[in-house]
Amino acid sequence: MHDNPALRGHLQAVKADRPYKAALLWATVLIHCDTETLAWCPPSCVELRRALATGEEEKAKNVDVEAAIRQCISMGILTRDSSQERLELSR
């Protein structure tokens, strides 16, 4: 599909990093969530992106944050209503 070796390497690295970002998102929500509502409303999208940064990134890409949210929703960790503005753990 991709004939460019550099692009292929980049796509493999991104795909390998995304499950880690989903686990990191889960841990971050667990640490910061309100104990009664089981929800966390990050102060800003930038702070959420910084929380999910890995390696030498200053902040995660928006697409990676969205992918991590979708993965957590599909695994049943977050509710379907979760977004970057409000992340709610499933009960």
N, C-alpha and C positions, 0 to 999 in steps of 0.2 A: 504494500500500500504506500509506504513512504520510502523513496529511494535515497533520500538524503541521510547519511549515517549520523550526522550531528542532530538532526531533527528526531530520528529514531531513538537516539540515546536520551534526548530531552524528554520525549514522550514516555519512555520507560521509567525515567527517574520520577516524573510527575505521577505516573500511575503507582509506583512503589511508595511514594510519599503520602498519597491520599488516605490509605487506611490508618496511617499513623496520625494524620490530622484529625480523623474521626475519633480516634481514641483520645487524643489530646483535647478535643472539643468536649467529649463526655466527662473527662476528668475536670476540666475547667468549669463546666456547668455544675458538677457535683460540689466543687469547692465554693462557688459563689452563689448558689441558688438559695432562695428563701426556703426555710424548712417547712413552712406551712403550705405555700403554693407550689413548691418544687419548680420554681421558675427563676430565671435570671434574665434581667434586662441590662445588657451591657451599656455602659455610659455612652459609647459611640461605636460605630462600625469599625473605626480605626483601632480602638482598643481591642476589639474582638480579633481583628486581623493580626495585631501584635501578639496576642495571647496564643495564636496558632502558628506563629512564625517558627520555622525550624532551621537548623544549620546557621548559615550566615545571612539569612533573610532578616530584614528589619521588620517586615510585616508580610503576612501571607497574602497571596493574590485573592481577589474577591471571588474568582471562579473556584479556587480551592476551598474557601470558606463555605460557599454554596454546596459544593460537592460533599464536604464533611457533614453539613446539615442534612442533606439528602440521605447519606449513608446511615446516619444515626436514626433518621426517621424510618428508613427501610428495615433497620435492625430492631426497631421497636423501643429504642432508647429515648427518643424525643417524640412528642406528639406531632401529629400532622399539621397542626397550626403553628409550629415553630418557624421562626424566621430570624434574621440577623438582629432584629430589634427585640425579640422575646424568645428565649429558648426554654421550653418547658419539658421536664422529664416525664416520661410515661409512668403511670401508677401501676 
